[in-house]
Amino acid sequence: MPAAHLSPPLPQPRAVAAAPMGRLAFALVCATHLLSPSALHAQVLRCTDARTGAVTYTNDACPSGSSVREVEPRKTPEEIARERAQAAEALQRKQQQLQAESAAQAQEERQKALEERERKRAAQAAQPSAHDYAHSAACARSRRNLDVLASSLGSTYEDQARLEAAQRQMDLDCLGPEGYAEVEKARALRSEPSVPPVIVVPQRRPGYRPNHPEPSPTPPQKPGGAFQCDVFRCWDGKGNVYPVPR
């Protein structure tokens, strides 16, 4: 491998929690790199230039005039095989752990969804269902009964009482208890008798005289035209009667 100049480390990105499948993919990439022949290289040397002090790393021979220090010794085939086996076991354990975590998370999500459905079902069951009184069988029966009575009964007091009772029964069956109570309240307000206003007439005191003079009676007029009279009255040709002139 050619020599690589030592450079300051680049800032690492902030670690972000990955999803189970993302962590599994990351572990596979790392394990693949560890198991590759290039990762299990034989030897790493640290080369320091005697004139400039520059430091390089290589798995080959250092340039002439550089001081050499072995960073990682050359591995034997047995060591390489052992490291590969350890990396494979670590990868398998990581895969099993991630699969278990993914299965546990999926089971938890299914349990939460099931609990949410049960909660909604219980809430719907607890709510009282609205009864449609207007389309009930009792309402239809009361309507028919009222129509029959209205077409067959007369105008007597007993007939009107039966008709009113049938009307009230239809209101109860078609409106329900609450609606029937409202109708009865309005009916009671309409049936209350109206009280006539009280007029107070002032009493006249003895010797009271009004400021304006009372009109004098109009004297009887003498009949005009041809008329006839007897001892008690006079009359004309049109049948009008007059008092006897004095």
VODONU-274369 format. One line per field, with one value per residue (C-alpha): residue number from 1; residue in three letters; y, z, x. Coordinates in Angstrom, 1 decimal, decimal comma, padded with zeros to 4 digits. Last residue first. Example, Ala and Ser with C-alpha at 12.3 -4.5 7.8 and 13.67 -1.06 7.14 Angstrom:
BEGIN
i = 2:1
aa = SER:ALA
yy = -001,1:-004,5
zz = 007,1:007,8
xx = 013,7:012,3
***
This chain:
BEGIN
i = 246:245:244:243:242:241:240:239:238:237:236:235:234:233:232:231:230:229:228:227:226:225:224:223:222:221:220:219:218:217:216:215:214:213:212:211:210:209:208:207:206:205:204:203:202:201:200:199:198:197:196:195:194:193:192:191:190:189:188:187:186:185:184:183:182:181:180:179:178:177:176:175:174:173:172:171:170:169:168:167:166:165:164:163:162:161:160:159:158:157:156:155:154:153:152:151:150:149:148:147:146:145:144:143:142:141:140:139:138:137:136:135:134:133:132:131:130:129:128:127:126:125:124:123:122:121:120:119:118:117:116:115:114:113:112:111:110:109:108:107:106:105:104:103:102:101:100:99:98:97:96:95:94:93:92:91:90:89:88:87:86:85:84:83:82:81:80:79:78:77:76:75:74:73:72:71:70:69:68:67:66:65:64:63:62:61:60:59:58:57:56:55:54:53:52:51:50:49:48:47:46:45:44:43:42:41:40:39:38:37:36:35:34:33:32:31:30:29:28:27:26:25:24:23:22:21:20:19:18:17:16:15:14:13:12:11:10:9:8:7:6:5:4:3:2:1
aa = ARG:PRO:VAL:PRO:TYR:VAL:ASN:GLY:LYS:GLY:ASP:TRP:CYS:ARG:PHE:VAL:ASP:CYS:GLN:PHE:ALA:GLY:GLY:PRO:LYS:GLN:PRO:PRO:THR:PRO:SER:PRO:GLU:PRO:HIS:ASN:PRO:ARG:TYR:GLY:PRO:ARG:ARG:GLN:PRO:VAL:VAL:ILE:VAL:PRO:PRO:VAL:SER:PRO:GLU:SER:ARG:LEU:ALA:ARG:ALA:LYS:GLU:VAL:GLU:ALA:TYR:GLY:GLU:PRO:GLY:LEU:CYS:ASP:LEU:ASP:MET:GLN:ARG:GLN:ALA:ALA:GLU:LEU:ARG:ALA:GLN:ASP:GLU:TYR:THR:SER:GLY:LEU:SER:SER:ALA:LEU:VAL:ASP:LEU:ASN:ARG:ARG:SER:ARG:ALA:CYS:ALA:ALA:SER:HIS:ALA:TYR:ASP:HIS:ALA:SER:PRO:GLN:ALA:ALA:GLN:ALA:ALA:ARG:LYS:ARG:GLU:ARG:GLU:GLU:LEU:ALA:LYS:GLN:ARG:GLU:GLU:GLN:ALA:GLN:ALA:ALA:SER:GLU:ALA:GLN:LEU:GLN:GLN:GLN:LYS:ARG:GLN:LEU:ALA:GLU:ALA:ALA:GLN:ALA:ARG:GLU:ARG:ALA:ILE:GLU:GLU:PRO:THR:LYS:ARG:PRO:GLU:VAL:GLU:ARG:VAL:SER:SER:GLY:SER:PRO:CYS:ALA:ASP:ASN:THR:TYR:THR:VAL:ALA:GLY:THR:ARG:ALA:ASP:THR:CYS:ARG:LEU:VAL:GLN:ALA:HIS:LEU:ALA:SER:PRO:SER:LEU:LEU:HIS:THR:ALA:CYS:VAL:LEU:ALA:PHE:ALA:LEU:ARG:GLY:MET:PRO:ALA:ALA:ALA:VAL:ALA:ARG:PRO:GLN:PRO:LEU:PRO:PRO:SER:LEU:HIS:ALA:ALA:PRO:MET
yy = 069,8:067,7:064,0:062,0:060,6:057,2:056,5:054,2:055,8:057,5:059,4:058,6:060,4:059,2:058,7:060,5:059,9:061,4:061,2:062,4:064,4:066,3:067,1:065,5:067,8:067,4:066,1:068,2:067,3:066,5:068,9:068,1:067,9:070,9:070,6:071,0:068,0:068,6:066,6:067,3:063,9:062,4:060,5:057,2:056,7:053,8:051,4:049,3:045,9:044,4:041,0:038,0:035,7:032,0:029,7:027,2:028,5:028,3:024,8:023,7:025,1:023,1:020,0:020,3:020,7:017,6:015,6:016,5:015,2:012,0:011,1:013,1:010,5:008,3:011,1:013,4:010,5:009,8:013,5:013,6:010,4:012,0:015,1:013,0:011,1:014,4:015,8:012,8:013,0:016,7:016,1:017,2:013,9:011,1:009,1:010,9:012,3:009,0:007,1:009,6:009,6:005,8:005,8:008,3:006,4:003,2:005,0:006,5:003,2:001,6:004,1:006,6:009,8:008,2:007,8:006,8:008,3:005,7:006,3:006,5:003,7:001,4:004,0:004,5:000,8:000,4:003,3:001,8:-001,6:-000,2:001,7:-001,4:-003,3:-000,6:-000,5:-004,3:-004,2:-001,5:-003,4:-006,6:-004,6:-003,2:-006,6:-008,1:-005,3:-005,6:-009,4:-008,9:-006,4:-008,7:-011,7:-009,6:-008,3:-011,8:-013,0:-010,1:-010,8:-014,4:-013,5:-011,0:-013,6:-016,1:-013,5:-012,7:-016,4:-016,9:-013,9:-015,1:-018,6:-017,1:-015,2:-011,5:-009,0:-006,6:-003,4:-000,1:-001,0:002,0:003,2:006,3:007,7:008,2:005,8:005,6:003,2:-000,4:-001,6:-001,7:002,1:005,0:008,4:011,0:014,2:015,3:017,3:016,0:012,7:011,7:009,6:006,2:004,3:000,7:-001,5:-005,2:-008,2:-006,8:-008,1:-005,1:-005,7:-009,4:-008,4:-009,8:-006,5:-004,5:-007,0:-006,7:-002,9:-003,0:-005,6:-003,6:-000,5:-002,5:-003,8:-000,4:000,9:-002,0:-001,3:002,5:004,7:006,9:009,8:010,3:013,7:013,9:013,4:016,4:015,4:014,0:016,0:014,6:011,9:011,4:008,0:005,7:003,4:000,0
zz = 020,9:017,9:018,3:018,4:015,1:013,4:010,0:007,8:004,5:004,1:007,3:010,9:013,9:017,5:020,5:019,8:016,1:013,5:009,7:007,6:004,4:004,4:007,4:010,7:013,6:015,3:018,8:021,2:021,5:025,0:026,6:026,4:029,8:030,7:030,8:034,1:035,6:038,7:041,9:044,6:046,2:045,1:041,9:042,1:039,8:037,3:037,5:034,4:035,0:031,9:030,8:031,9:029,0:029,7:029,6:026,7:024,6:027,4:028,3:024,6:024,6:027,7:026,3:023,1:025,1:027,2:024,1:022,6:025,7:026,0:022,4:019,4:017,4:020,2:022,6:020,0:018,6:022,1:022,6:019,3:020,3:023,6:021,7:019,4:022,3:024,1:020,8:020,5:024,1:023,7:020,5:017,1:015,4:015,1:012,0:009,9:012,8:014,6:011,7:011,0:014,7:014,8:011,7:013,1:016,4:014,6:012,5:015,7:017,5:014,5:014,8:012,0:014,0:017,2:015,8:019,0:019,4:020,7:024,1:024,1:026,2:023,2:021,2:024,0:024,4:020,7:020,7:023,6:022,0:018,8:020,7:022,7:019,4:017,9:021,0:021,0:017,3:018,0:020,8:018,7:016,0:018,5:020,0:016,5:015,6:018,8:018,3:014,8:015,9:018,6:016,2:013,6:016,2:017,5:013,9:013,2:016,4:015,5:012,0:013,5:015,9:013,0:011,0:013,9:014,4:010,7:010,7:013,8:012,2:009,0:011,0:011,6:010,8:013,7:014,0:014,7:013,7:014,0:011,2:011,0:007,6:005,5:002,8:002,3:004,5:003,3:002,7:005,0:005,2:007,6:007,2:009,6:008,4:010,6:007,8:007,7:009,5:007,8:010,2:008,9:011,0:009,8:009,6:008,9:007,4:006,4:007,8:006,5:002,9:003,2:003,9:007,1:009,0:006,1:005,8:009,5:009,3:006,4:008,0:011,2:009,4:007,5:010,9:012,4:009,5:009,8:013,5:013,0:013,5:016,4:015,1:015,9:015,2:012,2:012,9:012,5:010,2:011,8:011,2:008,3:008,3:004,8:003,3:001,9:-000,9:000,0
xx = -149,0:-148,0:-148,9:-145,7:-144,4:-144,5:-142,8:-144,8:-143,9:-147,2:-146,9:-147,8:-149,1:-149,6:-151,9:-155,3:-155,1:-152,9:-152,5:-149,6:-149,0:-145,7:-143,6:-143,7:-143,3:-140,0:-139,7:-137,8:-134,1:-133,2:-130,7:-127,0:-125,3:-123,3:-119,5:-117,7:-119,5:-121,7:-121,1:-123,8:-123,2:-119,8:-119,5:-117,8:-114,8:-115,1:-112,1:-111,6:-110,0:-108,4:-109,7:-107,7:-106,7:-107,4:-104,3:-104,7:-101,8:-099,3:-100,4:-100,0:-096,4:-095,5:-097,2:-095,2:-091,9:-092,7:-093,6:-090,2:-088,4:-090,5:-090,3:-091,5:-093,4:-094,8:-095,5:-097,0:-099,1:-100,5:-101,3:-103,3:-105,2:-106,1:-107,3:-109,5:-111,0:-111,9:-113,3:-115,5:-116,7:-117,6:-119,5:-118,2:-118,3:-115,7:-115,1:-112,5:-110,5:-110,6:-109,2:-106,5:-105,5:-105,3:-103,1:-100,7:-100,5:-099,5:-096,9:-095,4:-095,4:-093,6:-090,8:-089,8:-090,4:-089,0:-085,5:-083,7:-080,2:-077,7:-076,3:-072,5:-070,8:-070,6:-068,8:-066,2:-065,7:-065,1:-062,6:-060,7:-060,6:-059,2:-056,6:-055,6:-055,2:-053,0:-050,9:-050,4:-049,5:-046,9:-045,4:-045,2:-043,4:-041,0:-040,3:-039,7:-037,3:-035,4:-035,1:-033,9:-031,3:-030,0:-029,8:-028,0:-025,5:-024,9:-024,2:-021,9:-020,0:-019,6:-018,4:-015,9:-014,6:-014,2:-012,3:-010,0:-009,2:-008,5:-006,1:-004,4:-003,9:-002,6:000,1:-000,2:002,4:002,9:000,8:002,4:006,0:008,3:010,5:012,7:013,0:016,2:015,0:011,3:009,4:008,8:005,3:002,3:002,3:001,8:003,3:004,7:006,4:009,3:010,8:014,4:014,2:010,9:008,9:007,4:004,9:004,6:001,4:001,6:-000,3:-003,6:-006,9:-008,8:-007,7:-008,7:-012,3:-013,8:-013,6:-015,1:-017,9:-018,5:-018,8:-021,1:-023,3:-023,5:-024,6:-027,3:-028,6:-028,5:-030,6:-033,1:-033,5:-033,9:-030,9:-030,1:-028,0:-024,3:-023,1:-020,8:-017,1:-014,8:-011,8:-008,7:-005,5:-003,5:-000,8:000,5:-000,3:002,4:001,5:000,0
***
